[in-house]
C-alpha cells in the first residue's frame, strides 16, 4: 500500500491509500474512531476499478495526527496477530 497525502494541517489529514480495498479501509476507519481525539474518520472510493480510497481524518488537535494514524494501524496489526494465533489453535 502507498499513502499519497492530499492535504495536511494540524487537525486534518486527507490522503489516498493506493492498493487498499473496502476490507482494510473499513477496518482502519473503525479503528480510528476508537481514538477519542478523532472527530471524523471516513473514506470514499469514487470507483473501485479506477480510483484509490481517499481518507479524511479530522481531530481535536490534542494529538499529532500522524501518531493517531500509526497507533490505529498498530492496533490493527495486534488484533490480526491475535486472530491468527487463535485460528492456528482451532
C-alpha positions as CSV (number, residue, x, y, z in Angstrom):
1,X,0.0,0.0,0.0
2,X,1.1,3.5,-0.7
3,X,-0.1,6.7,1.0
4,X,-0.4,9.9,-1.1
5,X,-1.0,12.9,1.1
6,X,-3.5,15.3,-0.4
7,X,-3.9,17.8,2.4
8,X,-2.3,18.0,5.9
9,X,-3.0,20.5,8.6
10,X,-2.6,20.3,12.4
11,X,-6.2,18.9,12.8
12,X,-6.9,17.3,9.4
13,X,-5.3,14.8,7.1
14,X,-6.6,13.8,3.7
15,X,-4.8,11.0,1.9
16,X,-5.2,8.5,-0.9
17,X,-4.5,4.9,0.0
18,X,-3.3,3.1,-3.2
19,X,-3.6,-0.6,-3.1
20,X,-6.3,-0.8,-0.4
21,X,-9.8,-2.1,-0.7
22,X,-13.0,-1.8,1.4
23,X,-12.0,-4.6,3.8
24,X,-8.9,-2.7,5.0
25,X,-10.4,0.7,4.7
26,X,-13.4,-0.2,6.9
27,X,-11.1,-1.8,9.5
28,X,-8.9,1.3,9.6
29,X,-11.9,3.7,9.7
30,X,-13.4,1.8,12.6
31,X,-10.1,1.7,14.5
32,X,-9.6,5.4,14.0
33,X,-12.9,6.0,15.7
34,X,-11.5,4.3,18.9
35,X,-9.3,7.3,19.4
36,X,-11.1,10.0,21.5
37,X,-9.2,12.8,19.6
38,X,-10.8,11.8,16.3
39,X,-13.8,13.9,15.3
40,X,-14.2,12.5,11.7
41,X,-12.8,9.3,10.2
42,X,-14.2,8.4,6.8
43,X,-13.2,7.3,3.4
44,X,-14.6,7.3,-0.1
45,X,-13.9,5.3,-3.2
46,X,-15.2,7.0,-6.4
47,X,-14.9,3.9,-8.5
48,X,-13.3,0.7,-7.3
49,X,-11.6,-0.1,-10.6
50,X,-10.1,3.3,-11.4
51,X,-9.6,5.2,-8.1
52,X,-7.8,4.8,-4.8
53,X,-9.7,5.1,-1.5
54,X,-9.5,8.7,-0.1
55,X,-9.4,9.0,3.7
56,X,-10.4,12.1,5.7
57,X,-9.3,12.3,9.3
58,X,-10.2,15.3,11.4
59,X,-9.1,15.6,15.1
60,X,-9.4,17.9,18.0
61,X,-5.7,18.8,17.6
62,X,-4.6,17.5,21.0
63,X,-2.5,14.7,19.5
64,X,-0.3,14.5,16.4
65,X,-2.4,13.2,13.5
66,X,0.3,11.0,12.2
67,X,0.6,9.4,15.6
68,X,-3.1,8.8,15.7
69,X,-2.9,7.0,12.3
70,X,0.1,5.0,13.3
71,X,-1.4,3.9,16.6
72,X,-4.6,2.8,14.8
73,X,-2.5,0.7,12.3
74,X,-0.5,-0.8,15.2
75,X,-3.8,-1.8,17.0
76,X,-5.0,-3.5,13.7
77,X,-1.7,-5.4,13.5
78,X,-2.0,-6.6,17.1
79,X,-5.6,-7.7,16.5
80,X,-4.6,-9.6,13.4
81,X,-1.8,-11.4,15.2
82,X,-4.2,-12.4,18.0
83,X,-6.7,-13.7,15.4
84,X,-4.1,-15.7,13.5
85,X,-2.9,-17.3,16.8
86,X,-6.4,-18.2,17.7
87,X,-7.1,-19.6,14.2
88,X,-4.0,-21.8,14.3
89,X,-5.1,-23.2,17.6
90,X,-8.6,-24.1,16.3
